[in-house]
Amino acid sequence: MKKLDWYILRKFLGTFVYSISILVVIIIIFDVSEKIEDFFRTKPSLNEIAFDYYLNFIPYFVNSFSYLFTFIAVIFFTSRLASRTEIVAILSSGISFNRLLRPYLIGAAVIASGSLFLNNFIIPHANQRRLDFEEKYIRVAYAYNTRNIHRQIEPGTFAYIAGFSTKERTGYKFSLEKYKGNELYYRMNSDHIIWDSIRHVWKIMNYNVRVFKNLKETMRFGTELDTLIPLDVKEFTQRPNNIETMNFNELNNYIDAQKQKGADNLELMEIEKQSRIAFPFATFILTLIGVSLASRKVRGGIGMHILFGIVISFSYILFMRFTSVFAEKGATPAYIAVWIPNILYAGLALYLLKKAPK
């Protein structure tokens, strides 16, 4: 590391922290103004607002858009270097453009590795407290809207629920089937099942059971039956964004478990998993694009560079959202949809690097 490397690295990280700090203050002001009525209505304490919500909201927000803050920081301080002819002086001294990129890539590596670690192991814990606060003081009661729910709760055992009421914790038109190989040997039908939160059992109401054995069928009926069906009530009472509270290992295990059950919203889980890796990686791509654009001294100076930076930033966000919709609808695998913007913008970065002043 030479003096030039430390100089650029200090400018890079300093501008990154400064830009984040300014935007965080602005975001908090807007967020408070938006939620002030909820705070007066539900009356959380100032301690809860400050430490349970905003102290955990800030890391979540900063980490979610760290790659864009990096891009803005690179555009801003590099364009200032170019406007003061410092870039020209550096290149004229015999330092190659590729050598000039070293401190930029080191800075991007620091930010990306920190984001990757926070995103997968630290932020989920903070998200738990933030979401608990939102659930208690801001959000309306959650309602599970999925119909015709199919689950494999054990190997060879399948459950079906026509609909579920989150408020009453009741599932309607319930059936349970058990198979040996491809042969059905047990079937239970019920009007509804109710979750007993005190005893932690499912109450099966107005049921009938049919058992098939040796080409014979036996039946029995009942009005109420307590049973330990391994059907997790949290699947119906927690919002889909609950996956934000899981670290990387927990998320992987959860996705595997939901795949075995045949659960819904697997696409959202896969998008969350891939995004936690793709967004930090985007830090390198956007850094290279920023250096390539801002290192050229142009008419309009910093203003033009910032304009180009804003256009590219928003185009990246829009493109990422556009491709994610295909993954949510099941039209494209999540690992492809989430990484397509990075691949295309990496191509743009290579093109701009080739055209950058040497």
Secondary structure, DSSP 8 states (H G I E B T S, - for coil): --HHHHHHHHHHHHHHHHHHHHHHHHHHHHHHHHHHHHHHHH---HHIIIIIIIHHHHHHHHHHTHHHHHHHHHHHHHHHHHHTTHHHHHHHTT--HHHHHHHHHHHHHHHHHHHHHIIIIIHHHHHHHHHHHHHHHTS--------SEEEEEETTEEEEEEEEETTTTEEEEEEEEEEETTEEEEEEEEEEEEEETTTTEEEEEEEEEEEEETTEEEEEEEEEEEE-----THHHHS-GGGGGGS-HHHHHHHHHHHHHHT-S-HHHHHHHHHHHHHHHHHHHHHHHHHHHHHTS--TTHHHHHHHHHHHHHHHHHHHHHHHHHHHHTTSS-HHHHTTHHHHHHHHHHHHHHHHS--
